Amino acid sequence: MLTKWIVATYKVIVEVALWAFMIIGGLVGAVMGDVVDHGFLGFLIGAAAGFLGMAVFLGSALLLHEIHKHVKAIETPLIGSGLLLHEIHEHVKAIDTHLRSNEG
């Protein structure tokens, strides 16, 4: 239960950080652009630079959250169906064989 809260909280923190850095980048860009009389253009460039910078640093965290969400979506029906681990492995092998035969 607590781990679910941690994962959800972390995703919210990352989302807020992305928005905050984009806005701060926009404001910094606006101030720098105002020096050369292009404040709005500076805001847009600063916001884009802030977004891209934070996407590079926090993009992997968001990607891990998406992977976690998809794994849980796959895991839930398998656990609920009562399949044993070796049965799941056999199903995965059968699906893999079927996919490989359709590739060629």
N, CA, C and O atoms as CSV, one atom per row, in Angstrom:
chain,resi,resn,atom,element,x,y,z
A,1,MET,N,N,0.822,-1.195,0.000
A,1,MET,CA,C,0.000,0.000,0.000
A,1,MET,C,C,0.863,1.254,0.000
A,1,MET,O,O,0.625,2.185,-0.770
A,2,LEU,N,N,1.864,1.269,0.867
A,2,LEU,CA,C,2.742,2.426,0.963
A,2,LEU,C,C,3.556,2.598,-0.315
A,2,LEU,O,O,3.814,3.724,-0.741
A,3,THR,N,N,3.963,1.481,-0.928
A,3,THR,CA,C,4.747,1.584,-2.163
A,3,THR,C,C,3.927,2.216,-3.285
A,3,THR,O,O,4.478,2.933,-4.121
A,4,LYS,N,N,2.646,1.965,-3.313
A,4,LYS,CA,C,1.789,2.593,-4.327
A,4,LYS,C,C,1.737,4.103,-4.124
A,4,LYS,O,O,1.746,4.866,-5.090
A,5,TRP,N,N,1.685,4.526,-2.873
A,5,TRP,CA,C,1.663,5.965,-2.583
A,5,TRP,C,C,2.983,6.618,-2.989
A,5,TRP,O,O,3.005,7.727,-3.523
A,6,ILE,N,N,4.076,5.911,-2.727
A,6,ILE,CA,C,5.390,6.454,-3.073
A,6,ILE,C,C,5.515,6.627,-4.584
A,6,ILE,O,O,5.982,7.663,-5.056
A,7,VAL,N,N,5.102,5.624,-5.332
A,7,VAL,CA,C,5.177,5.699,-6.792
A,7,VAL,C,C,4.283,6.825,-7.315
A,7,VAL,O,O,4.701,7.600,-8.175
A,8,ALA,N,N,3.067,6.917,-6.802
A,8,ALA,CA,C,2.147,7.966,-7.246
A,8,ALA,C,C,2.668,9.354,-6.863
A,8,ALA,O,O,2.582,10.292,-7.656
A,9,THR,N,N,3.205,9.481,-5.656
A,9,THR,CA,C,3.744,10.763,-5.199
A,9,THR,C,C,4.946,11.171,-6.037
A,9,THR,O,O,5.087,12.340,-6.397
A,10,TYR,N,N,5.804,10.219,-6.346
A,10,TYR,CA,C,6.988,10.523,-7.143
A,10,TYR,C,C,6.587,11.017,-8.530
A,10,TYR,O,O,7.197,11.949,-9.054
A,11,LYS,N,N,5.572,10.404,-9.126
A,11,LYS,CA,C,5.121,10.840,-10.445
A,11,LYS,C,C,4.587,12.271,-10.375
A,11,LYS,O,O,4.846,13.071,-11.274
A,12,VAL,N,N,3.854,12.594,-9.328
A,12,VAL,CA,C,3.325,13.951,-9.173
A,12,VAL,C,C,4.472,14.946,-8.976
A,12,VAL,O,O,4.451,16.038,-9.544
A,13,ILE,N,N,5.458,14.574,-8.184
A,13,ILE,CA,C,6.602,15.462,-7.957
A,13,ILE,C,C,7.348,15.721,-9.260
A,13,ILE,O,O,7.746,16.854,-9.531
A,14,VAL,N,N,7.537,14.696,-10.056
A,14,VAL,CA,C,8.224,14.860,-11.347
A,14,VAL,C,C,7.404,15.759,-12.262
A,14,VAL,O,O,7.956,16.628,-12.937
A,15,GLU,N,N,6.096,15.556,-12.289
A,15,GLU,CA,C,5.222,16.382,-13.137
A,15,GLU,C,C,5.278,17.853,-12.718
A,15,GLU,O,O,5.381,18.742,-13.563
A,16,VAL,N,N,5.208,18.098,-11.422
A,16,VAL,CA,C,5.272,19.476,-10.922
A,16,VAL,C,C,6.636,20.097,-11.234
A,16,VAL,O,O,6.720,21.268,-11.605
A,17,ALA,N,N,7.690,19.313,-11.084
A,17,ALA,CA,C,9.032,19.823,-11.385
A,17,ALA,C,C,9.160,20.192,-12.852
A,17,ALA,O,O,9.757,21.218,-13.179
A,18,LEU,N,N,8.614,19.379,-13.738
A,18,LEU,CA,C,8.664,19.702,-15.167
A,18,LEU,C,C,7.950,21.021,-15.452
A,18,LEU,O,O,8.484,21.877,-16.157
A,19,TRP,N,N,6.749,21.188,-14.908
A,19,TRP,CA,C,6.004,22.440,-15.131
A,19,TRP,C,C,6.738,23.632,-14.516
A,19,TRP,O,O,6.824,24.695,-15.131
A,20,ALA,N,N,7.266,23.456,-13.306
A,20,ALA,CA,C,7.940,24.566,-12.631
A,20,ALA,C,C,9.181,25.003,-13.399
A,20,ALA,O,O,9.410,26.199,-13.583
A,21,PHE,N,N,9.973,24.050,-13.843
A,21,PHE,CA,C,11.181,24.417,-14.569
A,21,PHE,C,C,10.855,25.006,-15.940
A,21,PHE,O,O,11.598,25.851,-16.440
A,22,MET,N,N,9.773,24.576,-16.542
A,22,MET,CA,C,9.376,25.174,-17.812
A,22,MET,C,C,8.957,26.629,-17.608
A,22,MET,O,O,9.311,27.496,-18.407
A,23,ILE,N,N,8.212,26.895,-16.551
A,23,ILE,CA,C,7.781,28.273,-16.267
A,23,ILE,C,C,8.974,29.131,-15.857
A,23,ILE,O,O,9.117,30.263,-16.319
A,24,ILE,N,N,9.830,28.591,-14.988
A,24,ILE,CA,C,11.017,29.347,-14.579
A,24,ILE,C,C,11.921,29.612,-15.781
A,24,ILE,O,O,12.460,30.709,-15.924
A,25,GLY,N,N,12.085,28.623,-16.633
A,25,GLY,CA,C,12.880,28.819,-17.846
A,25,GLY,C,C,12.278,29.882,-18.741
A,25,GLY,O,O,12.993,30.685,-19.340
A,26,GLY,N,N,10.949,29.880,-18.826
A,26,GLY,CA,C,10.276,30.917,-19.613
A,26,GLY,C,C,10.490,32.300,-19.048
A,26,GLY,O,O,10.724,33.252,-19.792
A,27,LEU,N,N,10.412,32.418,-17.734
A,27,LEU,CA,C,10.628,33.729,-17.104
A,27,LEU,C,C,12.068,34.199,-17.267
A,27,LEU,O,O,12.316,35.376,-17.528
A,28,VAL,N,N,13.008,33.286,-17.113
A,28,VAL,CA,C,14.412,33.648,-17.323
A,28,VAL,C,C,14.627,34.057,-18.777
A,28,VAL,O,O,15.327,35.030,-19.057
A,29,GLY,N,N,14.028,33.315,-19.691
A,29,GLY,CA,C,14.140,33.656,-21.107
A,29,GLY,C,C,13.504,34.997,-21.419
A,29,GLY,O,O,14.012,35.750,-22.250
A,30,ALA,N,N,12.391,35.301,-20.757
A,30,ALA,CA,C,11.728,36.589,-20.978
A,30,ALA,C,C,12.596,37.738,-20.496
A,30,ALA,O,O,12.695,38.766,-21.166
A,31,VAL,N,N,13.222,37.575,-19.347
A,31,VAL,CA,C,14.106,38.621,-18.825
A,31,VAL,C,C,15.299,38.808,-19.753
A,31,VAL,O,O,15.685,39.937,-20.057
A,32,MET,N,N,15.881,37.700,-20.201
A,32,MET,CA,C,17.021,37.800,-21.110
A,32,MET,C,C,16.586,38.350,-22.470
A,32,MET,O,O,17.322,39.114,-23.094
A,33,GLY,N,N,15.396,37.966,-22.927
A,33,GLY,CA,C,14.895,38.476,-24.194
A,33,GLY,C,C,14.497,39.933,-24.120
A,33,GLY,O,O,14.533,40.642,-25.126
A,34,ASP,N,N,14.119,40.384,-22.943
A,34,ASP,CA,C,13.731,41.789,-22.768
A,34,ASP,C,C,14.927,42.717,-22.954
A,34,ASP,O,O,14.773,43.878,-23.333
A,35,VAL,N,N,16.102,42.199,-22.687
A,35,VAL,CA,C,17.322,42.990,-22.867
A,35,VAL,C,C,17.492,43.372,-24.340
A,35,VAL,O,O,17.971,44.462,-24.652
A,36,VAL,N,N,17.098,42.471,-25.238
A,36,VAL,CA,C,17.231,42.747,-26.675
A,36,VAL,C,C,15.867,43.040,-27.312
A,36,VAL,O,O,15.706,42.898,-28.524
A,37,ASP,N,N,14.905,43.440,-26.511
A,37,ASP,CA,C,13.557,43.809,-26.949
A,37,ASP,C,C,12.790,42.671,-27.626
A,37,ASP,O,O,12.024,42.910,-28.560
A,38,HIS,N,N,12.989,41.449,-27.164
A,38,HIS,CA,C,12.217,40.301,-27.659
A,38,HIS,C,C,11.783,39.453,-26.464
A,38,HIS,O,O,12.138,38.278,-26.371
A,39,GLY,N,N,11.022,40.048,-25.560
A,39,GLY,CA,C,10.647,39.382,-24.317
A,39,GLY,C,C,9.818,38.132,-24.510
A,39,GLY,O,O,10.091,37.110,-23.881
A,40,PHE,N,N,8.776,38.192,-25.395
A,40,PHE,CA,C,7.904,37.032,-25.577
A,40,PHE,C,C,8.645,35.894,-26.272
A,40,PHE,O,O,8.490,34.729,-25.907
A,41,LEU,N,N,9.443,36.234,-27.262
A,41,LEU,CA,C,10.243,35.212,-27.942
A,41,LEU,C,C,11.232,34.581,-26.957
A,41,LEU,O,O,11.459,33.371,-26.981
A,42,GLY,N,N,11.804,35.400,-26.107
A,42,GLY,CA,C,12.698,34.884,-25.068
A,42,GLY,C,C,11.969,33.960,-24.117
A,42,GLY,O,O,12.522,32.949,-23.685
A,43,PHE,N,N,10.707,34.304,-23.780
A,43,PHE,CA,C,9.903,33.444,-22.908
A,43,PHE,C,C,9.698,32.080,-23.557
A,43,PHE,O,O,9.864,31.052,-22.901
A,44,LEU,N,N,9.340,32.062,-24.836
A,44,LEU,CA,C,9.108,30.797,-25.533
A,44,LEU,C,C,10.383,29.958,-25.616
A,44,LEU,O,O,10.360,28.753,-25.366
A,45,ILE,N,N,11.484,30.600,-25.967
A,45,ILE,CA,C,12.745,29.866,-26.067
A,45,ILE,C,C,13.193,29.371,-24.692
A,45,ILE,O,O,13.667,28.242,-24.568
A,46,GLY,N,N,13.047,30.198,-23.665
A,46,GLY,CA,C,13.415,29.782,-22.311
A,46,GLY,C,C,12.549,28.645,-21.799
A,46,GLY,O,O,13.044,27.724,-21.150
A,47,ALA,N,N,11.244,28.709,-22.093
A,47,ALA,CA,C,10.345,27.628,-21.668
A,47,ALA,C,C,10.708,26.330,-22.373
A,47,ALA,O,O,10.738,25.268,-21.751
A,48,ALA,N,N,10.983,26.412,-23.672
A,48,ALA,CA,C,11.363,25.212,-24.422
A,48,ALA,C,C,12.679,24.641,-23.899
A,48,ALA,O,O,12.815,23.425,-23.759
A,49,ALA,N,N,13.642,25.508,-23.612
A,49,ALA,CA,C,14.930,25.045,-23.090
A,49,ALA,C,C,14.760,24.416,-21.699
A,49,ALA,O,O,15.379,23.396,-21.398
A,50,GLY,N,N,13.927,25.022,-20.861
A,50,GLY,CA,C,13.667,24.454,-19.537
A,50,GLY,C,C,12.990,23.101,-19.627
A,50,GLY,O,O,13.335,22.177,-18.890
A,51,PHE,N,N,12.023,22.983,-20.532
A,51,PHE,CA,C,11.323,21.709,-20.709
A,51,PHE,C,C,12.275,20.630,-21.203
A,51,PHE,O,O,12.293,19.521,-20.670
A,52,LEU,N,N,13.068,20.955,-22.227
A,52,LEU,CA,C,13.984,19.957,-22.776
A,52,LEU,C,C,15.052,19.561,-21.758
A,52,LEU,O,O,15.416,18.389,-21.663
A,53,GLY,N,N,15.549,20.525,-21.007
A,53,GLY,CA,C,16.535,20.207,-19.987
A,53,GLY,C,C,15.988,19.271,-18.925
A,53,GLY,O,O,16.648,18.307,-18.538
A,54,MET,N,N,14.792,19.554,-18.457
A,54,MET,CA,C,14.203,18.685,-17.432
A,54,MET,C,C,13.762,17.344,-18.021
A,54,MET,O,O,13.797,16.327,-17.327
A,55,ALA,N,N,13.354,17.329,-19.273
A,55,ALA,CA,C,12.969,16.067,-19.909
A,55,ALA,C,C,14.167,15.128,-19.983
A,55,ALA,O,O,14.026,13.915,-19.829
A,56,VAL,N,N,15.338,15.693,-20.218
A,56,VAL,CA,C,16.546,14.873,-20.265
A,56,VAL,C,C,16.823,14.277,-18.881
A,56,VAL,O,O,17.173,13.101,-18.770
A,57,PHE,N,N,16.670,15.078,-17.838
A,57,PHE,CA,C,16.995,14.595,-16.495
A,57,PHE,C,C,15.875,13.761,-15.870
A,57,PHE,O,O,16.158,12.804,-15.150
A,58,LEU,N,N,14.631,14.097,-16.127
A,58,LEU,CA,C,13.525,13.394,-15.478
A,58,LEU,C,C,12.746,12.478,-16.425
A,58,LEU,O,O,11.824,11.785,-15.994
A,59,GLY,N,N,13.102,12.470,-17.687
A,59,GLY,CA,C,12.403,11.615,-18.651
A,59,GLY,C,C,12.499,10.145,-18.304
A,59,GLY,O,O,11.537,9.397,-18.478
A,60,SER,N,N,13.652,9.730,-17.816
A,60,SER,CA,C,13.823,8.318,-17.453
A,60,SER,C,C,12.913,7.932,-16.283
A,60,SER,O,O,12.423,6.804,-16.228
A,61,ALA,N,N,12.688,8.849,-15.360
A,61,ALA,CA,C,11.794,8.557,-14.234
A,61,ALA,C,C,10.360,8.366,-14.725
A,61,ALA,O,O,9.655,7.469,-14.261
A,62,LEU,N,N,9.929,9.213,-15.666
A,62,LEU,CA,C,8.588,9.054,-16.220
A,62,LEU,C,C,8.477,7.770,-17.027
A,62,LEU,O,O,7.443,7.103,-17.007
A,63,LEU,N,N,9.542,7.429,-17.732
A,63,LEU,CA,C,9.548,6.189,-18.505
A,63,LEU,C,C,9.452,4.977,-17.578
A,63,LEU,O,O,8.727,4.026,-17.870
A,64,LEU,N,N,10.178,5.009,-16.470
A,64,LEU,CA,C,10.085,3.911,-15.500
A,64,LEU,C,C,8.680,3.795,-14.922
A,64,LEU,O,O,8.201,2.688,-14.677
A,65,HIS,N,N,8.017,4.927,-14.700
A,65,HIS,CA,C,6.646,4.879,-14.195
A,65,HIS,C,C,5.715,4.219,-15.221
A,65,HIS,O,O,4.862,3.411,-14.853
A,66,GLU,N,N,5.874,4.557,-16.485
A,66,GLU,CA,C,5.036,3.957,-17.525
A,66,GLU,C,C,5.286,2.451,-17.626
A,66,GLU,O,O,4.343,1.675,-17.776
A,67,ILE,N,N,6.544,2.040,-17.545
A,67,ILE,CA,C,6.863,0.611,-17.579
A,67,ILE,C,C,6.233,-0.085,-16.382
A,67,ILE,O,O,5.670,-1.171,-16.522
A,68,HIS,N,N,6.321,0.525,-15.213
A,68,HIS,CA,C,5.725,-0.053,-14.007
A,68,HIS,C,C,4.217,-0.207,-14.163
A,68,HIS,O,O,3.645,-1.220,-13.758
A,69,LYS,N,N,3.582,0.791,-14.744
A,69,LYS,CA,C,2.135,0.741,-14.939
A,69,LYS,C,C,1.749,-0.398,-15.885
A,69,LYS,O,O,0.779,-1.112,-15.634
A,70,HIS,N,N,2.504,-0.565,-16.966
A,70,HIS,CA,C,2.187,-1.621,-17.928
A,70,HIS,C,C,2.462,-3.012,-17.357
A,70,HIS,O,O,1.718,-3.953,-17.629
A,71,VAL,N,N,3.519,-3.141,-16.574
A,71,VAL,CA,C,3.811,-4.428,-15.943
A,71,VAL,C,C,2.698,-4.803,-14.971
A,71,VAL,O,O,2.276,-5.958,-14.925
A,72,LYS,N,N,2.222,-3.830,-14.194
A,72,LYS,CA,C,1.099,-4.106,-13.279
A,72,LYS,C,C,-0.154,-4.509,-14.043
A,72,LYS,O,O,-0.898,-5.384,-13.598
A,73,ALA,N,N,-0.393,-3.874,-15.195
A,73,ALA,CA,C,-1.575,-4.206,-16.001
A,73,ALA,C,C,-1.484,-5.633,-16.536
A,73,ALA,O,O,-2.502,-6.314,-16.663
A,74,ILE,N,N,-0.286,-6.084,-16.846
A,74,ILE,CA,C,-0.105,-7.456,-17.323
A,74,ILE,C,C,-0.151,-8.434,-16.159
A,74,ILE,O,O,-0.714,-9.522,-16.276
A,75,GLU,N,N,0.435,-8.048,-15.048
A,75,GLU,CA,C,0.565,-8.926,-13.890
A,75,GLU,C,C,-0.783,-9.241,-13.231
A,75,GLU,O,O,-1.014,-10.369,-12.796
A,76,THR,N,N,-1.660,-8.255,-13.161
A,76,THR,CA,C,-2.933,-8.429,-12.457
A,76,THR,C,C,-3.788,-9.569,-13.029
A,76,THR,O,O,-4.242,-10.411,-12.254
A,77,PRO,N,N,-4.029,-9.638,-14.348
A,77,PRO,CA,C,-4.838,-10.757,-14.848
A,77,PRO,C,C,-4.154,-12.108,-14.680
A,77,PRO,O,O,-4.829,-13.117,-14.476
A,78,LEU,N,N,-2.818,-12.144,-14.762
A,78,LEU,CA,C,-2.112,-13.414,-14.615
A,78,LEU,C,C,-2.214,-13.936,-13.197
A,78,LEU,O,O,-2.403,-15.135,-12.993
A,79,ILE,N,N,-2.095,-13.066,-12.220
A,79,ILE,CA,C,-2.207,-13.498,-10.818
A,79,ILE,C,C,-3.647,-13.923,-10.529
A,79,ILE,O,O,-3.874,-14.919,-9.843
A,80,GLY,N,N,-4.606,-13.181,-11.044
A,80,GLY,CA,C,-6.009,-13.503,-10.808
A,80,GLY,C,C,-6.454,-14.789,-11.469
A,80,GLY,O,O,-7.412,-15.416,-11.017
A,81,SER,N,N,-5.768,-15.201,-12.541
A,81,SER,CA,C,-6.178,-16.410,-13.242
A,81,SER,C,C,-5.692,-17.672,-12.548
A,81,SER,O,O,-6.168,-18.763,-12.861
A,82,GLY,N,N,-4.769,-17.551,-11.628
A,82,GLY,CA,C,-4.284,-18.711,-10.890
A,82,GLY,C,C,-3.292,-19.551,-11.659
A,82,GLY,O,O,-3.039,-20.693,-11.275
A,83,LEU,N,N,-2.723,-19.033,-12.728
A,83,LEU,CA,C,-1.737,-19.785,-13.486
A,83,LEU,C,C,-0.455,-19.931,-12.685
A,83,LEU,O,O,-0.033,-19.010,-11.987
A,84,LEU,N,N,0.149,-21.090,-12.796
A,84,LEU,CA,C,1.434,-21.298,-12.156
A,84,LEU,C,C,2.530,-20.720,-13.038
A,84,LEU,O,O,2.320,-20.479,-14.227
A,85,LEU,N,N,3.685,-20.502,-12.458
A,85,LEU,CA,C,4.777,-19.848,-13.167
A,85,LEU,C,C,5.188,-20.627,-14.421
A,85,LEU,O,O,5.431,-20.023,-15.465
A,86,HIS,N,N,5.270,-21.960,-14.331
A,86,HIS,CA,C,5.676,-22.725,-15.510
A,86,HIS,C,C,4.602,-22.675,-16.595
A,86,HIS,O,O,4.927,-22.742,-17.781
A,87,GLU,N,N,3.324,-22.558,-16.209
A,87,GLU,CA,C,2.262,-22.416,-17.207
A,87,GLU,C,C,2.371,-21.060,-17.920
A,87,GLU,O,O,2.163,-20.969,-19.130
A,88,ILE,N,N,2.693,-20.027,-17.167
A,88,ILE,CA,C,2.877,-18.704,-17.767
A,88,ILE,C,C,4.043,-18.755,-18.738
A,88,ILE,O,O,3.972,-18.201,-19.835
A,89,HIS,N,N,5.125,-19.426,-18.326
A,89,HIS,CA,C,6.291,-19.545,-19.201
A,89,HIS,C,C,5.930,-20.273,-20.496
A,89,HIS,O,O,6.377,-19.881,-21.573
A,90,GLU,N,N,5.136,-21.315,-20.396
A,90,GLU,CA,C,4.710,-22.051,-21.601
A,90,GLU,C,C,3.857,-21.170,-22.513
A,90,GLU,O,O,4.000,-21.220,-23.734
A,91,HIS,N,N,2.983,-20.373,-21.932
A,91,HIS,CA,C,2.159,-19.457,-22.731
A,91,HIS,C,C,3.032,-18.418,-23.433
A,91,HIS,O,O,2.810,-18.103,-24.602
A,92,VAL,N,N,4.015,-17.892,-22.723
A,92,VAL,CA,C,4.902,-16.893,-23.313
A,92,VAL,C,C,5.710,-17.517,-24.447
A,92,VAL,O,O,5.885,-16.892,-25.493
A,93,LYS,N,N,6.204,-18.737,-24.254
A,93,LYS,CA,C,6.954,-19.408,-25.314
A,93,LYS,C,C,6.074,-19.652,-26.534
A,93,LYS,O,O,6.528,-19.486,-27.666
A,94,ALA,N,N,4.818,-20.045,-26.317
A,94,ALA,CA,C,3.904,-20.288,-27.431
A,94,ALA,C,C,3.619,-18.993,-28.191
A,94,ALA,O,O,3.583,-18.991,-29.421
A,95,ILE,N,N,3.420,-17.913,-27.478
A,95,ILE,CA,C,3.177,-16.620,-28.121
A,95,ILE,C,C,4.409,-16.184,-28.895
A,95,ILE,O,O,4.294,-15.697,-30.020
A,96,ASP,N,N,5.591,-16.354,-28.303
A,96,ASP,CA,C,6.837,-15.981,-28.969
A,96,ASP,C,C,7.025,-16.796,-30.246
A,96,ASP,O,O,7.387,-16.240,-31.283
A,97,THR,N,N,6.785,-18.101,-30.186
A,97,THR,CA,C,6.903,-18.954,-31.369
A,97,THR,C,C,5.931,-18.518,-32.451
A,97,THR,O,O,6.282,-18.471,-33.630
A,98,HIS,N,N,4.712,-18.200,-32.047
A,98,HIS,CA,C,3.699,-17.753,-33.005
A,98,HIS,C,C,4.116,-16.433,-33.663
A,98,HIS,O,O,3.983,-16.283,-34.878
A,99,LEU,N,N,4.617,-15.480,-32.877
A,99,LEU,CA,C,5.059,-14.204,-33.414
A,99,LEU,C,C,6.240,-14.352,-34.354
A,99,LEU,O,O,6.307,-13.693,-35.393
A,100,ARG,N,N,7.183,-15.230,-33.981
A,100,ARG,CA,C,8.360,-15.440,-34.832
A,100,ARG,C,C,7.968,-16.107,-36.151
A,100,ARG,O,O,8.564,-15.809,-37.186
A,101,SER,N,N,6.989,-16.992,-36.135
A,101,SER,CA,C,6.563,-17.663,-37.370
A,101,SER,C,C,5.840,-16.694,-38.302
A,101,SER,O,O,5.849,-16.881,-39.519
A,102,ASN,N,N,5.212,-15.654,-37.737
A,102,ASN,CA,C,4.511,-14.663,-38.564
A,102,ASN,C,C,5.439,-13.587,-39.109
A,102,ASN,O,O,5.055,-12.860,-40.026
A,103,GLU,N,N,6.665,-13.462,-38.564
A,103,GLU,CA,C,7.596,-12.449,-39.026
A,103,GLU,C,C,8.076,-12.726,-40.446
A,103,GLU,O,O,8.206,-11.800,-41.246
A,104,GLY,N,N,8.333,-13.955,-40.756
A,104,GLY,CA,C,8.947,-14.295,-42.049
A,104,GLY,C,C,7.946,-14.507,-43.087
A,104,GLY,O,O,8.294,-14.800,-44.231
